[in-house]
């Protein structure tokens, strides 16, 4: 995953709780609206300038009061039968997705697939060619959605997937920040140090500290992401939101750095990760009042734990270094050990599809698994077969990566009653969109069938 993301980046570079803020609630409530099917008060529209950028004069008026927020969270009873977002509890469409998750957890594992190539979506072709079905949920990324030239490709793709196919949606965020906050022209990155590209002058702690340049960048970018999430909310689309993923590692700027680990050992760690998480949660939940978010915490360490009233699902990312279609029981138990009791557990990224029957047999049925994209699914012919472009036949049909899966394996897994796939969604009460195949798959299928 790291190699693939780095390659793409290189190519592209170049709860509602009172008293938790300082300053006024500057969001405009006059734009709140209702859906046609259910009476739903939507979130406060993000204030933007005439040219469509974030109105920073308004955005900077709201600050997270960490002490007040944490105190308010601690006073709340933890109720895992409902979303942690009080706004989501009042959105009937979000609650339908929530109920789908809760009703199937422990019984059926939701099949999910991370995307990257938005025009072709070759992963879909591998699945459909094998079993005439695709995963129920697609993973999207705000990786290119901020910066000097924001690209909303993933936002539009998620909207299309929800509106056209009625599929489930999850988003992560490989958050690119200035490599040097004093020299924005140096470009952006999310890796601390990869193949000579380094983040040289950026403080994660400062990103939560008013009065710093990092804080201004963070407020701008979080609010811009909030505006994209509001577009999905307006269409009734719920998002399983997974920010600050893999925080246990030092490869991302928001992760535990070596210096952080020394401070943890000394007992002087300033809870940088927790501050980032709470600031994100506070702005989306209490300031913008988004009602379509189900929170996925992917901190992967007891040192990155957050208040149980700020996340619904605990996720862990695991890439085995050899063929492994087991339930990954060791990782399941590890995640359960530092997650709050009663939280749903997800294999939020993986290189191998876990055997759904084995998951049932061993009592380790993840809420969902999500395989990474590209060569983790299709054959590229490269040495590690996890990078590169797919090998296509005359009909532009890729073959499964033979080191990771096969047509027979996909048929066995996707026809198992313990797997919840896209075909299964047709019989469920998805509160948005139609149930049509994605257009990229329709185009490929037409060419293949008519040839």
QUIHUCOR-V594661 format. One record per backbone hydrogen bond with DSSP energy under -1.0 kcal/mol. CO is the residue of the C=O (numbers start at 1). NH is the residue of the N-H. E is the energy in kcal/mol with one decimal. If there is no record, write none. Layout:
co=[CO | CO]
nh=[NH | NH]
e=[E | E]
//
This chain:
co=[1 | 2 | 3 | 4 | 5 | 6 | 7 | 8 | 9 | 20 | 22 | 24 | 29 | 33 | 45 | 47 | 49 | 53 | 54 | 55 | 56 | 58 | 59 | 63 | 64 | 65 | 66 | 67 | 68 | 69 | 70 | 71 | 79 | 85 | 87 | 88 | 91 | 92 | 93 | 94 | 95 | 96 | 97 | 98 | 99 | 100 | 101 | 104 | 104 | 109 | 110 | 111 | 112 | 113 | 116 | 117 | 121 | 122 | 123 | 124 | 125 | 126 | 127 | 128 | 134 | 136 | 137 | 138 | 139 | 140 | 142 | 144 | 152 | 153 | 154 | 155 | 156 | 157 | 158 | 159 | 160 | 161 | 161 | 162 | 163 | 164 | 168 | 169 | 170 | 171 | 172 | 173 | 177 | 179 | 179 | 180 | 183 | 184 | 187 | 189 | 190 | 192 | 194 | 197 | 201 | 203 | 205 | 206 | 209 | 212 | 213 | 214 | 215 | 216 | 217 | 218 | 219 | 220 | 221 | 222 | 223 | 224 | 225 | 226 | 227 | 228 | 229 | 230 | 232 | 233 | 239 | 240 | 241 | 246 | 247 | 251 | 252 | 257 | 258 | 259 | 260 | 261 | 262 | 263 | 271 | 272 | 273 | 274 | 275 | 276 | 277 | 278 | 279 | 280 | 281 | 282 | 282 | 283 | 284 | 288 | 292 | 294 | 295 | 295 | 297 | 298 | 301 | 307 | 312 | 313 | 314 | 325 | 328 | 329 | 330 | 331 | 332 | 333 | 340 | 344 | 345 | 346 | 346 | 347 | 349 | 350 | 355 | 356 | 357 | 358 | 359 | 360 | 364 | 367 | 368 | 369 | 370 | 371 | 373 | 374 | 374 | 377 | 379 | 393 | 397 | 399 | 401 | 401 | 406 | 407 | 408 | 409 | 410 | 411 | 413 | 416 | 418 | 420 | 423 | 424 | 425 | 428 | 438 | 439 | 440 | 441 | 442 | 443 | 444 | 445 | 446 | 447]
nh=[5 | 6 | 7 | 8 | 9 | 10 | 11 | 12 | 13 | 65 | 63 | 26 | 32 | 42 | 28 | 55 | 52 | 49 | 56 | 59 | 60 | 61 | 62 | 22 | 66 | 69 | 70 | 71 | 72 | 73 | 74 | 75 | 82 | 89 | 90 | 91 | 95 | 96 | 97 | 98 | 99 | 100 | 101 | 102 | 103 | 104 | 105 | 107 | 108 | 420 | 369 | 137 | 371 | 139 | 118 | 121 | 124 | 126 | 127 | 128 | 129 | 130 | 131 | 132 | 422 | 168 | 113 | 170 | 115 | 172 | 145 | 151 | 156 | 157 | 158 | 159 | 160 | 161 | 162 | 163 | 164 | 165 | 167 | 166 | 434 | 436 | 138 | 240 | 140 | 242 | 142 | 175 | 189 | 200 | 201 | 183 | 186 | 187 | 179 | 177 | 253 | 199 | 197 | 194 | 181 | 207 | 208 | 209 | 212 | 216 | 217 | 218 | 219 | 220 | 221 | 222 | 223 | 224 | 225 | 226 | 227 | 228 | 229 | 230 | 231 | 232 | 233 | 234 | 237 | 236 | 294 | 171 | 296 | 249 | 256 | 192 | 255 | 261 | 262 | 263 | 264 | 265 | 266 | 268 | 275 | 276 | 277 | 278 | 279 | 280 | 281 | 282 | 283 | 284 | 285 | 286 | 287 | 288 | 290 | 44 | 239 | 241 | 312 | 313 | 315 | 246 | 304 | 310 | 344 | 297 | 346 | 355 | 332 | 333 | 334 | 335 | 336 | 337 | 343 | 314 | 367 | 316 | 348 | 370 | 318 | 372 | 359 | 360 | 361 | 362 | 364 | 363 | 366 | 110 | 347 | 112 | 350 | 114 | 376 | 377 | 378 | 401 | 391 | 396 | 393 | 379 | 404 | 405 | 410 | 411 | 412 | 413 | 414 | 415 | 416 | 419 | 109 | 111 | 426 | 427 | 428 | 430 | 442 | 443 | 444 | 445 | 446 | 447 | 448 | 449 | 450 | 451]
e=[-2.7 | -2.3 | -2.1 | -2.2 | -2.9 | -2.6 | -1.8 | -1.8 | -2.1 | -2.5 | -1.5 | -1.3 | -1.5 | -1.5 | -1.0 | -2.1 | -1.9 | -3.2 | -1.3 | -2.6 | -2.4 | -1.5 | -1.2 | -1.9 | -1.1 | -2.8 | -2.7 | -1.9 | -2.3 | -2.5 | -2.2 | -1.3 | -1.6 | -1.5 | -1.0 | -1.9 | -2.3 | -1.5 | -1.4 | -2.6 | -2.7 | -1.8 | -2.3 | -2.6 | -2.7 | -1.4 | -1.6 | -2.4 | -2.9 | -2.8 | -1.9 | -2.0 | -1.7 | -2.5 | -1.1 | -1.3 | -1.1 | -1.7 | -2.0 | -3.1 | -2.4 | -1.2 | -2.6 | -2.2 | -2.7 | -2.5 | -2.0 | -2.0 | -2.4 | -2.1 | -1.7 | -3.1 | -2.5 | -2.2 | -2.3 | -2.4 | -2.3 | -2.5 | -2.3 | -2.9 | -3.0 | -1.1 | -1.6 | -1.1 | -2.2 | -2.0 | -2.1 | -2.4 | -3.0 | -2.9 | -1.8 | -1.6 | -2.1 | -1.4 | -2.9 | -2.1 | -2.3 | -1.9 | -2.7 | -2.5 | -1.7 | -2.5 | -2.1 | -2.5 | -2.9 | -1.2 | -1.6 | -2.0 | -1.2 | -1.5 | -1.9 | -2.6 | -2.8 | -2.1 | -2.7 | -2.8 | -2.2 | -1.9 | -2.4 | -2.3 | -1.7 | -1.4 | -2.5 | -1.9 | -1.2 | -1.5 | -2.3 | -2.5 | -2.5 | -2.0 | -2.5 | -2.0 | -3.1 | -1.5 | -2.6 | -2.6 | -1.6 | -2.1 | -1.6 | -1.8 | -2.5 | -2.0 | -1.8 | -3.0 | -2.3 | -2.2 | -2.6 | -2.9 | -2.4 | -2.2 | -2.9 | -3.0 | -2.3 | -2.1 | -2.9 | -1.9 | -1.6 | -2.9 | -2.7 | -2.0 | -3.1 | -2.3 | -2.5 | -2.2 | -2.9 | -1.3 | -1.5 | -1.9 | -1.3 | -2.9 | -2.6 | -3.3 | -2.2 | -2.9 | -2.2 | -2.7 | -2.3 | -1.7 | -1.7 | -2.9 | -3.3 | -1.8 | -1.3 | -1.6 | -2.6 | -1.9 | -2.0 | -1.9 | -2.8 | -2.2 | -2.8 | -1.1 | -1.1 | -2.5 | -2.5 | -1.1 | -1.6 | -2.5 | -1.5 | -2.6 | -2.2 | -2.7 | -2.6 | -2.2 | -1.3 | -2.8 | -2.2 | -2.6 | -2.3 | -2.3 | -2.4 | -2.6 | -2.8 | -1.2 | -1.1 | -2.0 | -3.4 | -2.5 | -1.1 | -1.4 | -1.8 | -1.9 | -2.2 | -2.8 | -1.7 | -2.6 | -2.5 | -2.0 | -2.4 | -2.9 | -2.5 | -1.2]
//
